[in-house]
Amino acid sequence: MNDIVTVVGKNTVIKGGLQGDEDLTIYGKVEGTINLSRTLIIEASGIVAADIEVMDAIISGVVVGNITASNSVQITEEGRMVGDLSAPRVIIVDGASFKGHVDMGDLEAPVGERLPVARSVTPARAARPAGSERPTAPARRAPASKPVAKKESPKKELPKKAPVKKPAPRKPKAPSKPASKKAGKARRKPPRPPSVPKGKRKVKRRR
């Protein structure tokens, strides 16, 4: 026997709550709530504005609301959804549109056990035959670090002073020759009267 599937046609609009134990395929429009124990399929022409609780959900149409699934939720290339998803498995195909939050359950490690830590393993090198070992190259010395030259702050140039002209040395004057004593005396003394020979002196008579 084939499983029974309930279908909501393209021209059908349902407002209210839907409950059932069968698969449900929606081509039309549903507003309200949906609660199923089986699979919900929303085709490309289907529009659902409701909060949904199902086992599995396959969305190819438009959904506005929150979906809670006990198994999985899949949004195909044509699917559009605005709301939150809560399911252990969530599949969003490339090209789908989704806006909301995704909750896939708590991931807690068992009590007393630690999660394995990934370690990087280096591949083992093949053993070389004896005598074929390559001579090890001498270790190169690291070049000595060059002293870093300190940058000197540029010195401020002082304004240049104008050169001071020194006065030319004066030539010493030649000392003037002192005049002879005789010449000085000759100038100072009045001229003597002409000398009169002895015996011929004139005697002035008193009147």
Secondary structure as a PSIPRED ss2 file (coil, helix, strand):
# PSIPRED VFORMAT (PSIPRED V4.0)

   1 M C   1.000  0.000  0.000
   2 N C   1.000  0.000  0.000
   3 D C   1.000  0.000  0.000
   4 I C   1.000  0.000  0.000
   5 V E   0.000  0.000  1.000
   6 T E   0.000  0.000  1.000
   7 V E   0.000  0.000  1.000
   8 V E   0.000  0.000  1.000
   9 G C   1.000  0.000  0.000
  10 K C   1.000  0.000  0.000
  11 N C   1.000  0.000  0.000
  12 T C   1.000  0.000  0.000
  13 V E   0.000  0.000  1.000
  14 I E   0.000  0.000  1.000
  15 K E   0.000  0.000  1.000
  16 G E   0.000  0.000  1.000
  17 G E   0.000  0.000  1.000
  18 L E   0.000  0.000  1.000
  19 Q E   0.000  0.000  1.000
  20 G E   0.000  0.000  1.000
  21 D C   1.000  0.000  0.000
  22 E C   1.000  0.000  0.000
  23 D E   0.000  0.000  1.000
  24 L E   0.000  0.000  1.000
  25 T E   0.000  0.000  1.000
  26 I E   0.000  0.000  1.000
  27 Y C   1.000  0.000  0.000
  28 G C   1.000  0.000  0.000
  29 K E   0.000  0.000  1.000
  30 V E   0.000  0.000  1.000
  31 E E   0.000  0.000  1.000
  32 G E   0.000  0.000  1.000
  33 T E   0.000  0.000  1.000
  34 I E   0.000  0.000  1.000
  35 N E   0.000  0.000  1.000
  36 L E   0.000  0.000  1.000
  37 S C   1.000  0.000  0.000
  38 R C   1.000  0.000  0.000
  39 T E   0.000  0.000  1.000
  40 L E   0.000  0.000  1.000
  41 I E   0.000  0.000  1.000
  42 I E   0.000  0.000  1.000
  43 E C   1.000  0.000  0.000
  44 A C   1.000  0.000  0.000
  45 S C   1.000  0.000  0.000
  46 G C   1.000  0.000  0.000
  47 I E   0.000  0.000  1.000
  48 V E   0.000  0.000  1.000
  49 A E   0.000  0.000  1.000
  50 A E   0.000  0.000  1.000
  51 D E   0.000  0.000  1.000
  52 I E   0.000  0.000  1.000
  53 E E   0.000  0.000  1.000
  54 V E   0.000  0.000  1.000
  55 M E   0.000  0.000  1.000
  56 D E   0.000  0.000  1.000
  57 A E   0.000  0.000  1.000
  58 I E   0.000  0.000  1.000
  59 I E   0.000  0.000  1.000
  60 S C   1.000  0.000  0.000
  61 G C   1.000  0.000  0.000
  62 V E   0.000  0.000  1.000
  63 V E   0.000  0.000  1.000
  64 V E   0.000  0.000  1.000
  65 G C   1.000  0.000  0.000
  66 N C   1.000  0.000  0.000
  67 I E   0.000  0.000  1.000
  68 T E   0.000  0.000  1.000
  69 A E   0.000  0.000  1.000
  70 S E   0.000  0.000  1.000
  71 N E   0.000  0.000  1.000
  72 S E   0.000  0.000  1.000
  73 V E   0.000  0.000  1.000
  74 Q E   0.000  0.000  1.000
  75 I E   0.000  0.000  1.000
  76 T C   1.000  0.000  0.000
  77 E C   1.000  0.000  0.000
  78 E C   1.000  0.000  0.000
  79 G C   1.000  0.000  0.000
  80 R E   0.000  0.000  1.000
  81 M E   0.000  0.000  1.000
  82 V E   0.000  0.000  1.000
  83 G C   1.000  0.000  0.000
  84 D C   1.000  0.000  0.000
  85 L E   0.000  0.000  1.000
  86 S E   0.000  0.000  1.000
  87 A C   1.000  0.000  0.000
  88 P C   1.000  0.000  0.000
  89 R E   0.000  0.000  1.000
  90 V E   0.000  0.000  1.000
  91 I E   0.000  0.000  1.000
  92 I E   0.000  0.000  1.000
  93 V C   1.000  0.000  0.000
  94 D C   1.000  0.000  0.000
  95 G C   1.000  0.000  0.000
  96 A C   1.000  0.000  0.000
  97 S E   0.000  0.000  1.000
  98 F E   0.000  0.000  1.000
  99 K E   0.000  0.000  1.000
 100 G C   1.000  0.000  0.000
 101 H C   1.000  0.000  0.000
 102 V E   0.000  0.000  1.000
 103 D E   0.000  0.000  1.000
 104 M C   1.000  0.000  0.000
 105 G C   1.000  0.000  0.000
 106 D C   1.000  0.000  0.000
 107 L C   1.000  0.000  0.000
 108 E C   1.000  0.000  0.000
 109 A C   1.000  0.000  0.000
 110 P C   1.000  0.000  0.000
 111 V C   1.000  0.000  0.000
 112 G C   1.000  0.000  0.000
 113 E C   1.000  0.000  0.000
 114 R C   1.000  0.000  0.000
 115 L C   1.000  0.000  0.000
 116 P C   1.000  0.000  0.000
 117 V C   1.000  0.000  0.000
 118 A C   1.000  0.000  0.000
 119 R C   1.000  0.000  0.000
 120 S C   1.000  0.000  0.000
 121 V C   1.000  0.000  0.000
 122 T C   1.000  0.000  0.000
 123 P C   1.000  0.000  0.000
 124 A C   1.000  0.000  0.000
 125 R C   1.000  0.000  0.000
 126 A C   1.000  0.000  0.000
 127 A C   1.000  0.000  0.000
 128 R C   1.000  0.000  0.000
 129 P C   1.000  0.000  0.000
 130 A C   1.000  0.000  0.000
 131 G C   1.000  0.000  0.000
 132 S C   1.000  0.000  0.000
 133 E C   1.000  0.000  0.000
 134 R C   1.000  0.000  0.000
 135 P C   1.000  0.000  0.000
 136 T C   1.000  0.000  0.000
 137 A C   1.000  0.000  0.000
 138 P C   1.000  0.000  0.000
 139 A C   1.000  0.000  0.000
 140 R C   1.000  0.000  0.000
 141 R C   1.000  0.000  0.000
 142 A C   1.000  0.000  0.000
 143 P C   1.000  0.000  0.000
 144 A C   1.000  0.000  0.000
 145 S C   1.000  0.000  0.000
 146 K C   1.000  0.000  0.000
 147 P C   1.000  0.000  0.000
 148 V C   1.000  0.000  0.000
 149 A C   1.000  0.000  0.000
 150 K C   1.000  0.000  0.000
 151 K C   1.000  0.000  0.000
 152 E C   1.000  0.000  0.000
 153 S C   1.000  0.000  0.000
 154 P C   1.000  0.000  0.000
 155 K C   1.000  0.000  0.000
 156 K C   1.000  0.000  0.000
 157 E C   1.000  0.000  0.000
 158 L C   1.000  0.000  0.000
 159 P C   1.000  0.000  0.000
 160 K C   1.000  0.000  0.000
 161 K C   1.000  0.000  0.000
 162 A C   1.000  0.000  0.000
 163 P C   1.000  0.000  0.000
 164 V C   1.000  0.000  0.000
 165 K C   1.000  0.000  0.000
 166 K C   1.000  0.000  0.000
 167 P C   1.000  0.000  0.000
 168 A C   1.000  0.000  0.000
 169 P C   1.000  0.000  0.000
 170 R C   1.000  0.000  0.000
 171 K C   1.000  0.000  0.000
 172 P C   1.000  0.000  0.000
 173 K C   1.000  0.000  0.000
 174 A C   1.000  0.000  0.000
 175 P C   1.000  0.000  0.000
 176 S C   1.000  0.000  0.000
 177 K C   1.000  0.000  0.000
 178 P C   1.000  0.000  0.000
 179 A C   1.000  0.000  0.000
 180 S C   1.000  0.000  0.000
 181 K H   0.000  1.000  0.000
 182 K H   0.000  1.000  0.000
 183 A H   0.000  1.000  0.000
 184 G H   0.000  1.000  0.000
 185 K H   0.000  1.000  0.000
 186 A H   0.000  1.000  0.000
 187 R H   0.000  1.000  0.000
 188 R H   0.000  1.000  0.000
 189 K C   1.000  0.000  0.000
 190 P C   1.000  0.000  0.000
 191 P C   1.000  0.000  0.000
 192 R C   1.000  0.000  0.000
 193 P C   1.000  0.000  0.000
 194 P C   1.000  0.000  0.000
 195 S C   1.000  0.000  0.000
 196 V C   1.000  0.000  0.000
 197 P C   1.000  0.000  0.000
 198 K C   1.000  0.000  0.000
 199 G C   1.000  0.000  0.000
 200 K C   1.000  0.000  0.000
 201 R C   1.000  0.000  0.000
 202 K C   1.000  0.000  0.000
 203 V C   1.000  0.000  0.000
 204 K C   1.000  0.000  0.000
 205 R C   1.000  0.000  0.000
 206 R C   1.000  0.000  0.000
 207 R C   1.000  0.000  0.000
